[in-house]
Amino acid sequence: MPRWLPRAMILALALYACFQLGSWAFHQLIGLLINILIAFFLALAVEPAVGRMAERGMRRGLATFLVFLGVLVAGIGFVVLLGSMLAGQIVEMVERFPRYLDDVINWINQTFHTELSRVEVQDSLLRSDWLRKYVEDSASGVLDVSTTVLGGLFKLLTIFLFSFYFAADGPRLRRALCSVLPPTRQAEVLRAWEIAVDKTGGYLYSRGLMALISGGAHYILLEILEVPYAPALAVWVGLVSQFIPTIGTYLAGALPMLIAFPVNPWYSLWVLGFVVVYQQFENYVLQPKLTAKTVDIHPAVAFGSVVAGTALLGAVGALIAIPAVATLQAFLGAYVKRYDVTDDPRVQGRRRRAPGRRALARARRALRR
């Protein structure tokens, strides 16, 4: 046996063990890494506000605390207002449920010539096996729901702590990162950091502007239909549809439909139709223009980045995909050499004619004259 073979086998086993250990550690820490990524982009989003307050003489830690306190107070106030509104509306729907059930039963009796009664329908529902099973499953799932809520609160606290440290210690973090790089690389890292701040802020600005427009449009509709809690519902539609990727539009439209149903069941269909029409207007008219001005990314690239981010990291990837791609595009754009485009009709999408065909076309035009 060659002398190098045992050493090579030991080295291969050691590398394989290190790979397995690294893979296990990565899978164990993937949740923490995603939370840190979210916190980093959140810190980039609040960086302009914190920077302006720090330039005016306020300590950076205090400025970061005030910004996050404002965001937290606004979020808690919105959730409390929405929760009280939703609870009151559900109580009203439960109180009106017997009347709705009578209307449905009367329509069935008149249409299909049956003799149903509300007492019989209620007894059949209360004695049904699927209702008993649903209640048992709901009772057994209370602990799972509580665990999920506590886990979500812990993740939210982790994200806020990391984002606070990233924003408050931003200059120190940049100095620590640049201290291990040569001067030429330091300039590139600082430029990439500045681009990331600008693109993330532009993305949030465009989303906030679209949320304002969406909330205003839905507020007008809800006021015309005389749906209660129209201002709160408009804020709900604007925020949820813009800042929750993929399913945000459906969640945003479901609540106004639910609130409008006790007023008039047909109003729910009106709200659904308006949500669908406005979504198409936003996707094909409003969003491309705002995205091009604030994030400077093509709509097709934005859509592809959201799809790719969803496939990689789920809802988190969909939320941070556009600012990440915009930052990468702007950073790499400085290293791509561009040339002047030739004056060729094919650039404009027109086919270039052959020389013989051009001469024949000129001869035909001369004969016509």
TIDRENPA-552653 format. One record per residue (C-alpha): residue number from 1; x, y, z. Coordinates in nm, 2 decimals. Layout:
% TIDRENPA-552653
 pos     c1     c2     c3
 NUM      X      Y      Z
...
***
This chain:
% TIDRENPA-552653
 pos     c1     c2     c3
   1   0.00   0.00   0.00
   2   0.14   0.34  -0.09
   3   0.23   0.56   0.21
   4   0.00   0.85   0.09
   5  -0.31   0.63   0.07
   6  -0.39   0.61   0.44
   7  -0.34   0.99   0.47
   8  -0.57   1.05   0.18
   9  -0.84   0.83   0.32
  10  -0.82   1.00   0.66
  11  -0.83   1.34   0.49
  12  -1.13   1.24   0.28
  13  -1.31   1.11   0.59
  14  -1.23   1.43   0.78
  15  -1.36   1.65   0.49
  16  -1.68   1.44   0.47
  17  -1.73   1.47   0.85
  18  -1.68   1.85   0.82
  19  -1.93   1.87   0.54
  20  -2.19   1.67   0.73
  21  -2.13   1.88   1.04
  22  -2.16   2.21   0.84
  23  -2.48   2.08   0.66
  24  -2.64   1.99   1.00
  25  -2.55   2.32   1.15
  26  -2.68   2.51   0.85
  27  -3.02   2.33   0.86
  28  -3.04   2.40   1.24
  29  -2.96   2.77   1.20
  30  -3.16   2.83   0.88
  31  -3.44   3.00   1.08
  32  -3.20   3.23   1.25
  33  -3.02   3.32   0.93
  34  -3.36   3.41   0.76
  35  -3.45   3.63   1.06
  36  -3.11   3.80   1.04
  37  -3.16   3.86   0.67
  38  -3.50   4.02   0.74
  39  -3.35   4.23   1.01
  40  -3.08   4.35   0.78
  41  -3.33   4.47   0.52
  42  -3.54   4.63   0.79
  43  -3.24   4.82   0.91
  44  -3.17   4.93   0.56
  45  -3.52   5.06   0.53
  46  -3.50   5.27   0.85
  47  -3.15   5.39   0.77
  48  -3.25   5.71   0.59
  49  -3.47   5.83   0.88
  50  -3.21   5.73   1.15
  51  -2.93   5.90   0.94
  52  -3.13   6.23   0.92
  53  -3.20   6.24   1.29
  54  -2.83   6.16   1.37
  55  -2.71   6.44   1.14
  56  -2.92   6.68   1.34
  57  -2.73   6.60   1.66
  58  -2.93   6.31   1.81
  59  -2.75   6.00   1.93
  60  -2.79   5.72   1.68
  61  -2.92   5.47   1.94
  62  -3.19   5.71   2.05
  63  -3.28   5.79   1.69
  64  -3.32   5.42   1.61
  65  -3.52   5.37   1.93
  66  -3.76   5.65   1.84
  67  -3.81   5.52   1.48
  68  -3.88   5.17   1.59
  69  -4.11   5.29   1.87
  70  -4.31   5.49   1.62
  71  -4.34   5.18   1.39
  72  -4.44   4.96   1.69
  73  -4.70   5.20   1.82
  74  -4.85   5.24   1.47
  75  -4.86   4.86   1.42
  76  -5.01   4.79   1.76
  77  -5.27   5.06   1.72
  78  -5.37   4.93   1.38
  79  -5.40   4.57   1.50
  80  -5.61   4.68   1.81
  81  -5.84   4.89   1.59
  82  -5.88   4.62   1.34
  83  -5.94   4.35   1.60
  84  -6.21   4.55   1.78
  85  -6.38   4.63   1.45
  86  -6.37   4.26   1.34
  87  -6.50   4.14   1.67
  88  -6.79   4.37   1.67
  89  -6.88   4.28   1.31
  90  -6.86   3.91   1.39
  91  -7.10   3.96   1.68
  92  -7.34   4.14   1.46
  93  -7.32   3.87   1.20
  94  -7.39   3.60   1.46
  95  -7.69   3.80   1.59
  96  -7.83   3.83   1.23
  97  -7.75   3.47   1.14
  98  -8.11   3.34   1.21
  99  -8.26   3.60   0.98
 100  -8.01   3.51   0.71
 101  -8.09   3.14   0.76
 102  -8.47   3.21   0.73
 103  -8.42   3.40   0.41
 104  -8.21   3.11   0.26
 105  -8.47   2.85   0.37
 106  -8.76   3.05   0.23
 107  -8.58   3.09  -0.10
 108  -8.51   2.71  -0.11
 109  -8.88   2.63  -0.03
 110  -9.01   2.87  -0.30
 111  -8.76   2.75  -0.56
 112  -8.76   2.38  -0.51
 113  -9.11   2.35  -0.35
 114  -8.98   2.20  -0.03
 115  -9.10   2.23   0.33
 116  -8.78   2.30   0.53
 117  -8.78   2.48   0.86
 118  -8.51   2.65   1.05
 119  -8.55   2.43   1.36
 120  -8.50   2.12   1.16
 121  -8.19   2.26   0.99
 122  -8.04   2.37   1.32
 123  -8.10   2.04   1.49
 124  -7.95   1.85   1.19
 125  -7.64   2.07   1.21
 126  -7.60   2.04   1.59
 127  -7.63   1.66   1.58
 128  -7.41   1.61   1.28
 129  -7.09   1.40   1.32
 130  -6.87   1.65   1.12
 131  -6.96   1.93   1.36
 132  -6.87   1.72   1.67
 133  -6.55   1.61   1.50
 134  -6.46   1.98   1.41
 135  -6.52   2.09   1.77
 136  -6.30   1.81   1.90
 137  -6.02   1.89   1.66
 138  -6.04   2.26   1.74
 139  -6.02   2.19   2.11
 140  -5.71   1.97   2.06
 141  -5.55   2.23   1.83
 142  -5.56   2.51   2.09
 143  -5.22   2.41   2.22
 144  -5.07   2.40   1.88
 145  -5.21   2.75   1.80
 146  -5.07   2.89   2.12
 147  -4.73   2.74   2.05
 148  -4.73   2.89   1.70
 149  -4.83   3.23   1.83
 150  -4.55   3.23   2.09
 151  -4.30   3.11   1.83
 152  -4.41   3.40   1.60
 153  -4.37   3.65   1.88
 154  -4.02   3.52   1.96
 155  -3.92   3.55   1.59
 156  -4.06   3.90   1.57
 157  -3.87   4.00   1.88
 158  -3.55   3.85   1.74
 159  -3.59   4.04   1.41
 160  -3.65   4.37   1.59
 161  -3.34   4.32   1.82
 162  -3.11   4.24   1.52
 163  -3.25   4.52   1.31
 164  -3.21   4.76   1.60
 165  -2.84   4.67   1.64
 166  -2.78   4.69   1.27
 167  -2.94   5.03   1.24
 168  -2.79   5.18   1.57
 169  -2.44   5.04   1.51
 170  -2.44   5.09   1.13
 171  -2.12   5.30   1.11
 172  -1.94   5.07   1.35
 173  -2.05   4.77   1.15
 174  -1.93   4.93   0.82
 175  -1.59   5.01   0.99
 176  -1.55   4.66   1.12
 177  -1.63   4.52   0.77
 178  -1.40   4.76   0.59
 179  -1.11   4.70   0.84
 180  -1.05   4.35   0.69
 181  -1.05   4.47   0.33
 182  -0.80   4.66   0.11
 183  -0.89   5.02   0.03
 184  -1.01   4.94  -0.32
 185  -1.25   4.68  -0.19
 186  -1.36   4.91   0.09
 187  -1.49   5.17  -0.16
 188  -1.69   4.90  -0.35
 189  -1.84   4.77  -0.02
 190  -1.95   5.12   0.09
 191  -2.09   5.19  -0.26
 192  -2.29   4.86  -0.25
 193  -2.41   4.95   0.10
 194  -2.53   5.29  -0.02
 195  -2.70   5.14  -0.32
 196  -2.88   4.89  -0.10
 197  -3.01   5.17   0.13
 198  -3.13   5.37  -0.17
 199  -3.30   5.07  -0.34
 200  -3.46   4.94  -0.02
 201  -3.59   5.29   0.06
 202  -3.72   5.33  -0.29
 203  -3.90   5.00  -0.28
 204  -4.07   5.08   0.05
 205  -4.15   5.43  -0.09
 206  -4.32   5.28  -0.40
 207  -4.51   5.03  -0.19
 208  -4.62   5.30   0.05
 209  -4.74   5.51  -0.24
 210  -4.93   5.22  -0.39
 211  -5.08   5.14  -0.05
 212  -5.20   5.50  -0.02
 213  -5.36   5.49  -0.37
 214  -5.51   5.15  -0.31
 215  -5.65   5.26   0.02
 216  -5.80   5.58  -0.12
 217  -5.97   5.39  -0.41
 218  -6.12   5.13  -0.18
 219  -6.23   5.39   0.07
 220  -6.43   5.57  -0.20
 221  -6.60   5.24  -0.29
 222  -6.68   5.15   0.07
 223  -6.82   5.50   0.14
 224  -7.04   5.48  -0.17
 225  -7.17   5.14  -0.05
 226  -7.21   5.28   0.30
 227  -7.00   4.99   0.45
 228  -6.91   5.06   0.82
 229  -6.55   5.11   0.93
 230  -6.46   5.23   0.58
 231  -6.14   5.42   0.69
 232  -6.00   5.12   0.88
 233  -6.09   4.89   0.60
 234  -5.92   5.11   0.35
 235  -5.60   5.12   0.56
 236  -5.62   4.74   0.59
 237  -5.65   4.69   0.21
 238  -5.37   4.93   0.13
 239  -5.12   4.78   0.38
 240  -5.20   4.41   0.34
 241  -5.22   4.41  -0.04
 242  -4.88   4.58  -0.07
 243  -4.67   4.45   0.21
 244  -4.78   4.08   0.22
 245  -4.66   3.90  -0.09
 246  -4.85   3.65  -0.29
 247  -5.16   3.62  -0.08
 248  -5.18   3.98   0.04
 249  -5.44   4.07  -0.22
 250  -5.67   3.79  -0.12
 251  -5.64   3.86   0.25
 252  -5.70   4.23   0.18
 253  -6.01   4.18  -0.02
 254  -6.16   3.91   0.21
 255  -6.22   4.14   0.51
 256  -6.41   4.41   0.33
 257  -6.63   4.14   0.17
 258  -6.70   4.00   0.52
 259  -6.79   4.34   0.66
 260  -7.01   4.43   0.36
 261  -7.20   4.11   0.37
 262  -7.43   4.20   0.67
 263  -7.51   4.53   0.51
 264  -7.61   4.37   0.18
 265  -7.49   4.03   0.04
 266  -7.47   4.19  -0.31
 267  -7.22   4.44  -0.18
 268  -6.97   4.16  -0.12
 269  -6.98   4.08  -0.49
 270  -6.93   4.45  -0.57
 271  -6.63   4.46  -0.35
 272  -6.49   4.14  -0.50
 273  -6.53   4.28  -0.86
 274  -6.37   4.61  -0.77
 275  -6.07   4.43  -0.60
 276  -6.02   4.22  -0.91
 277  -6.04   4.51  -1.15
 278  -5.82   4.74  -0.94
 279  -5.56   4.46  -0.91
 280  -5.53   4.44  -1.29
 281  -5.50   4.82  -1.31
 282  -5.23   4.81  -1.04
 283  -5.03   4.52  -1.20
 284  -5.03   4.65  -1.56
 285  -5.04   5.03  -1.52
 286  -4.96   5.16  -1.18
 287  -4.69   4.93  -1.05
 288  -4.46   4.93  -1.36
 289  -4.45   5.31  -1.36
 290  -4.38   5.35  -0.99
 291  -4.13   5.06  -0.98
 292  -3.94   5.21  -1.28
 293  -3.91   5.55  -1.10
 294  -3.82   5.43  -0.75
 295  -3.65   5.09  -0.79
 296  -3.55   5.11  -1.16
 297  -3.61   4.75  -1.24
 298  -3.80   4.61  -1.53
 299  -4.15   4.47  -1.44
 300  -4.06   4.13  -1.59
 301  -3.74   4.11  -1.38
 302  -3.94   4.22  -1.07
 303  -4.20   3.94  -1.13
 304  -3.92   3.68  -1.19
 305  -3.73   3.79  -0.88
 306  -4.05   3.75  -0.67
 307  -4.11   3.40  -0.81
 308  -3.75   3.30  -0.75
 309  -3.75   3.45  -0.40
 310  -4.07   3.27  -0.31
 311  -3.92   2.94  -0.43
 312  -3.61   2.99  -0.23
 313  -3.73   3.15   0.10
 314  -4.11   3.15   0.08
 315  -4.29   3.47   0.18
 316  -3.97   3.63   0.31
 317  -3.80   3.58  -0.02
 318  -4.09   3.73  -0.21
 319  -4.08   4.04   0.02
 320  -3.70   4.11  -0.01
 321  -3.65   3.98  -0.37
 322  -3.72   4.31  -0.55
 323  -3.48   4.54  -0.34
 324  -3.21   4.27  -0.34
 325  -3.23   4.23  -0.72
 326  -3.24   4.61  -0.77
 327  -2.93   4.65  -0.55
 328  -2.74   4.37  -0.74
 329  -2.85   4.52  -1.07
 330  -2.73   4.87  -0.98
 331  -2.41   4.75  -0.83
 332  -2.31   4.53  -1.13
 333  -2.42   4.79  -1.38
 334  -2.10   4.99  -1.31
 335  -1.89   4.70  -1.43
 336  -2.07   4.63  -1.75
 337  -1.92   4.81  -2.05
 338  -2.18   4.95  -2.29
 339  -2.15   5.05  -2.65
 340  -2.34   5.28  -2.89
 341  -2.62   5.09  -3.07
 342  -2.60   5.09  -3.45
 343  -2.86   5.26  -3.65
 344  -3.03   4.94  -3.78
 345  -3.41   4.91  -3.83
 346  -3.39   4.57  -3.67
 347  -3.32   4.73  -3.34
 348  -3.66   4.89  -3.35
 349  -3.83   4.56  -3.44
 350  -3.85   4.63  -3.81
 351  -3.72   4.38  -4.06
 352  -3.44   4.48  -4.29
 353  -3.51   4.45  -4.66
 354  -3.27   4.30  -4.91
 355  -3.10   4.53  -5.16
 356  -3.29   4.39  -5.45
 357  -3.62   4.43  -5.28
 358  -3.54   4.79  -5.19
 359  -3.45   4.87  -5.56
 360  -3.76   4.70  -5.68
 361  -3.97   4.90  -5.43
 362  -3.81   5.23  -5.55
 363  -3.88   5.13  -5.91
 364  -4.24   5.06  -5.83
 365  -4.28   5.40  -5.65
 366  -4.13   5.57  -5.96
 367  -4.37   5.40  -6.20
 368  -4.66   5.50  -5.99
 369  -4.56   5.86  -5.99
***
